Amino acid sequence: MGWPVYERFDVPLAELTTLRLGGPAKRLVEVDDTADLVEVLRACDAEREPVLVLGGGSNVVVADEGFPGTVVQVRTRGIQVESDSACGGAAVRVSAGENWDRFVVHAIGQGWVGVEALSGIPGLAGAAPIQNVGAYGQEVAQTLAQVRAWDRVDSVVRTIPVAECGFGYRTSRFKRTPERYVVLEVVFQLEKGDLGAPVRYAELARTLGVEIGQRAPLADVRTAVLGLRRGKGMVLDADDHDTWSVGSFFTNPIVAAEIAASLPVDAPRWPSGDGQVKTSAAWLIERAGFGKGHGDGVVRLSTKHTLALTNRGGAATTDLLRLAREVREGVRTKYGIELVNEPVLVGCAI
């Protein structure tokens, strides 16, 4: 293989993940050009080389044994305005390797509306549509226009409009077929203005001092969101072990109405369509007996938020998975609900 990329061998993946866990990659290549990224993937697939595409490492749990193939680290950069008008808003193309929060800062500075409540989320722009990243009442699916992706099955670059992305709660077409698509670029369609999108999340509305459905200045929304996230250990800080995590480890369960009705009266419930109901994973975890800080010395639930499983230093992936199993089984035993992990598990399972 003769592509122009930076290549290393036996690289500990713990150095590249926010959990600071994971054994070595047989080979790591860093790619800062979209065309080179496609060629790396094409060459690896031609040789049947196992591939792990890695962005910011903020939503992945890697086995202690590492990865027996090529880890492709996406380093492409670029924010390109394709159209920008007061009435039509801005169409903005973002390279997959752009830092997500830097893009949010840039959008706020340009008066682009619709991603301000997604401030402080770690990772890269290319991962945002895979997970349909969401927080504080906003989701990527609300402003995304299209995704440009490499189709590893058909060996072709595809432009996939939002209607064909299969977005759902923390999922997408890309997440459901992880071995097929690699996101290259994401195009957003953003309104223009000084005020953020209508606030849909009660906690954020209270913090901003507005009613649900009202708007607040873009910069104020970002400041409020960052404050809320920091209070939950959800803004990366190398000196704070509560942030040595993948953020929320479990998604909020969506269950049948009769299961939701069987929960205690104070359990959170939100309609989720098709007669189903969403409830709170954090509430279930806490009521099942797993409070903040639960765990042994090297892995614990965050002292700030029960949804985050954290590495307190010196942990192994097996330690983290043991805690995840304990929590999942405790909730299942008490409430009959199976928690589903949000991060991607590489070479390991709960």
C-alpha positions in Angstrom: 0.0 0.0 0.0 1.4 3.4 -0.9 -1.0 6.1 0.3 0.3 9.4 1.6 -0.7 9.0 5.3 1.0 9.0 8.7 1.4 5.4 9.8 2.3 3.8 13.1 2.2 0.3 14.6 1.2 -1.2 17.9 -0.3 2.1 19.1 -2.2 1.9 22.4 -5.8 2.9 21.7 -6.1 4.1 25.3 -4.2 7.2 24.2 -7.0 7.9 21.6 -10.2 7.4 23.6 -11.9 9.5 26.2 -12.2 6.5 28.5 -8.4 6.1 28.3 -8.9 2.4 27.8 -8.1 -0.1 25.1 -5.2 -2.2 23.9 -3.0 -1.7 20.9 -4.0 -1.3 17.3 -1.9 -3.5 14.9 -1.6 -0.4 12.7 -2.8 3.2 12.9 -3.1 5.5 10.0 -4.0 9.2 10.2 -5.6 10.6 7.1 -6.2 14.4 6.5 -7.5 14.3 3.0 -10.9 12.9 1.9 -9.6 11.3 -1.3 -6.8 9.6 0.7 -9.4 8.4 3.2 -11.4 6.7 0.5 -8.2 5.1 -0.9 -7.1 3.8 2.5 -10.5 2.1 3.0 -10.5 0.7 -0.5 -7.1 -0.7 -0.1 -7.8 -2.3 3.3 -11.0 -3.8 2.0 -9.3 -5.2 -1.0 -6.8 -7.0 1.3 -9.6 -8.1 3.7 -7.9 -6.1 6.4 -10.1 -5.5 9.5 -10.8 -1.7 9.7 -11.8 0.5 12.6 -12.6 4.1 11.7 -11.9 6.3 14.7 -12.8 9.9 15.2 -12.5 11.6 18.6 -12.7 8.3 20.5 -15.5 9.6 22.6 -18.1 7.0 21.9 -16.1 3.8 21.8 -15.1 1.0 24.2 -12.0 -0.9 23.0 -11.1 -4.3 24.3 -7.9 -4.8 26.4 -6.6 -6.9 23.6 -6.8 -4.0 21.2 -7.7 -4.2 17.5 -6.1 -6.7 15.2 -6.2 -4.6 12.0 -5.9 -1.1 10.8 -7.4 1.8 12.8 -8.1 4.7 10.4 -8.0 8.0 12.3 -10.0 10.7 10.4 -8.2 14.1 10.4 -9.9 15.8 7.5 -10.8 19.5 8.0 -13.0 22.1 6.4 -16.1 24.2 6.9 -17.4 25.4 3.5 -20.4 27.7 3.0 -22.4 26.5 0.0 -25.1 29.2 0.3 -25.9 31.9 2.8 -28.9 34.2 2.7 -31.1 36.0 5.3 -34.2 34.3 4.2 -32.9 30.8 3.1 -30.4 30.4 5.8 -27.0 28.8 5.4 -26.0 25.5 3.7 -22.7 24.4 5.3 -20.5 21.5 4.3 -18.4 20.1 7.2 -15.6 17.6 6.8 -15.9 14.5 8.9 -12.7 15.2 10.8 -13.8 18.7 12.1 -14.0 18.9 15.8 -17.7 19.0 16.6 -17.6 21.7 19.3 -15.4 23.9 17.2 -18.0 23.7 14.5 -20.7 24.7 17.0 -18.6 27.7 18.1 -18.1 28.7 14.5 -21.8 28.4 13.7 -22.8 30.6 16.7 -20.2 33.2 15.6 -21.7 33.2 12.1 -25.3 33.5 13.4 -26.3 30.0 12.2 -29.1 28.6 14.3 -29.9 25.0 15.2 -26.8 23.4 16.8 -26.2 25.7 19.8 -27.7 23.3 22.3 -25.3 20.6 21.1 -22.4 22.6 22.6 -19.7 20.7 24.5 -20.3 17.3 22.9 -17.0 15.7 22.3 -16.0 14.0 19.1 -15.9 14.9 15.4 -18.5 16.1 12.9 -18.5 12.8 11.0 -19.7 10.9 14.0 -22.7 13.2 14.6 -25.1 11.7 12.0 -24.1 8.1 12.9 -25.4 8.5 16.4 -27.9 11.2 15.6 -26.2 13.2 18.3 -28.7 15.0 20.5 -28.9 16.9 23.8 -31.1 19.5 25.5 -33.9 19.3 23.0 -31.8 19.4 19.7 -30.7 16.5 17.4 -28.5 16.5 14.4 -31.3 15.2 12.3 -33.2 18.5 12.8 -30.6 20.5 10.8 -28.8 18.0 8.7 -29.5 18.2 4.9 -27.3 15.3 3.6 -24.4 13.0 4.3 -21.6 12.2 1.8 -20.3 8.8 2.6 -18.1 6.0 1.2 -20.1 2.9 0.6 -17.6 0.0 1.3 -20.0 -2.6 -0.1 -20.4 -1.0 -3.6 -17.1 0.9 -3.6 -18.7 4.2 -4.4 -19.2 7.6 -2.8 -22.8 8.3 -2.1 -24.7 11.5 -1.3 -27.5 10.5 1.1 -30.3 13.0 1.7 -31.7 13.4 5.2 -34.9 11.5 4.3 -32.8 8.4 3.6 -30.6 8.6 6.7 -33.0 6.5 8.8 -32.7 8.7 11.8 -34.2 7.7 15.1 -33.3 8.1 18.8 -29.5 7.8 18.9 -29.5 5.8 15.7 -29.3 6.1 11.9 -28.8 4.1 8.8 -25.1 4.5 9.3 -25.2 3.0 12.8 -27.4 0.1 11.8 -24.9 -0.9 9.1 -21.6 0.0 10.7 -19.4 -2.1 8.3 -20.9 -0.4 5.2 -20.7 3.4 5.4 -17.9 5.8 6.3 -19.0 9.4 6.6 -16.8 11.8 4.6 -18.8 15.1 4.9 -22.0 16.4 6.4 -24.1 19.2 5.0 -26.3 21.2 7.4 -29.1 23.6 6.6 -29.1 26.3 9.3 -31.4 29.2 9.9 -29.9 32.7 10.3 -30.4 34.9 13.4 -29.2 36.1 16.8 -31.6 33.9 18.8 -31.3 30.2 19.1 -34.0 27.7 18.1 -37.0 27.4 20.3 -36.0 25.9 23.6 -37.6 22.4 24.0 -35.8 21.1 27.1 -37.2 22.0 30.5 -33.9 22.0 32.4 -32.4 24.3 29.7 -35.4 26.6 29.7 -35.2 27.0 33.5 -31.5 27.8 33.3 -32.1 30.4 30.7 -35.1 31.8 32.4 -37.4 31.3 29.5 -40.6 29.3 28.8 -40.6 26.1 26.8 -40.9 27.2 23.1 -39.3 30.6 23.6 -35.9 31.6 22.2 -32.7 33.0 23.8 -29.5 34.5 22.3 -27.3 31.9 20.7 -24.3 32.7 23.0 -26.5 32.4 26.1 -27.8 29.0 25.0 -24.2 27.8 24.6 -23.2 29.2 28.0 -26.2 27.6 29.7 -25.6 24.2 28.0 -21.9 24.1 28.9 -22.8 24.9 32.5 -25.3 22.1 32.7 -22.9 19.6 31.0 -20.0 20.6 33.3 -22.3 20.0 36.3 -22.8 16.4 35.0 -19.2 15.8 34.1 -20.0 15.8 30.4 -17.4 18.3 29.3 -13.9 16.8 28.8 -11.4 17.7 31.4 -8.1 15.8 31.8 -8.0 16.6 35.5 -11.5 15.4 36.2 -12.0 11.6 36.3 -15.7 12.1 36.1 -15.1 13.0 32.4 -13.0 9.9 31.7 -16.0 8.3 30.1 -18.0 8.0 26.9 -20.7 10.3 28.3 -24.0 8.5 28.7 -23.2 4.8 28.7 -26.8 3.6 28.3 -29.6 5.1 26.1 -33.0 6.0 27.6 -35.2 2.9 27.1 -38.2 3.0 24.8 -40.7 0.5 26.1 -44.3 -0.7 25.5 -47.0 1.4 27.2 -47.9 -1.5 29.6 -44.3 -1.8 30.8 -44.1 2.0 31.3 -47.4 1.8 33.3 -45.9 -0.9 35.6 -43.1 1.5 36.7 -43.5 3.6 39.9 -45.7 6.7 39.5 -42.7 9.0 39.8 -40.8 7.4 36.9 -40.2 9.8 34.0 -42.3 9.1 30.9 -42.3 10.7 27.5 -44.5 9.6 24.5 -42.3 8.1 21.8 -44.8 7.2 19.0 -46.4 4.0 18.0 -47.8 3.6 21.5 -44.4 3.4 23.1 -43.0 5.4 25.9 -39.5 6.6 26.7 -38.2 6.5 30.3 -35.0 7.7 32.0 -32.1 5.3 32.2 -30.5 7.4 34.9 -33.7 7.2 37.0 -33.8 3.4 36.6 -30.2 3.1 37.5 -30.5 5.2 40.6 -33.7 3.5 41.8 -32.1 0.1 41.2 -29.6 0.9 43.9 -26.7 2.3 41.9 -26.1 5.8 43.1 -23.5 8.4 41.9 -20.0 7.1 42.6 -21.0 3.5 42.8 -18.2 1.0 42.0 -14.8 0.0 43.2 -11.5 2.0 43.1 -10.7 1.9 39.4 -14.1 2.2 37.8 -17.2 3.9 39.1 -20.3 5.6 38.1 -19.6 9.3 37.8 -20.0 11.3 41.1 -21.9 13.8 39.0 -24.2 11.7 36.8 -25.2 8.0 37.1 -25.3 7.5 33.3 -21.5 7.9 33.0 -19.2 4.9 33.7 -15.8 6.3 34.5 -12.2 5.2 34.6 -10.7 6.6 37.8 -7.2 5.8 36.6 -5.4 2.5 36.2 -8.6 0.6 35.0 -8.9 -2.0 32.3 -11.8 -2.4 29.8 -12.8 -5.6 31.6 -13.2 -3.6 34.8 -15.6 -1.2 33.0 -17.6 -3.9 31.4 -18.0 -5.7 34.7 -19.6 -2.5 36.1 -21.8 -2.1 33.1 -23.0 -5.7 33.5 -23.8 -5.1 37.1 -25.8 -2.0 36.4 -27.6 -3.6 33.4 -28.5 -6.7 35.4 -29.6 -4.8 38.4 -32.1 -2.7 36.4 -33.3 -5.8 34.6 -33.9 -7.6 37.8 -35.8 -4.7 39.5 -37.8 -3.4 36.5 -37.6 -6.0 33.7 -36.1 -3.4 31.4 -32.9 -4.2 29.4 -30.6 -1.2 29.2 -28.8 -0.8 25.8 -25.3 0.6 25.6 -24.8 3.8 23.6 -21.1 3.5 22.8 -19.7 1.2 20.1 -18.0 -1.9 21.7 -14.9 -3.0 19.8 -13.7 -6.6 20.4 -15.7 -6.8 23.6 -19.3 -7.2 24.9 -21.3 -6.6 28.0 
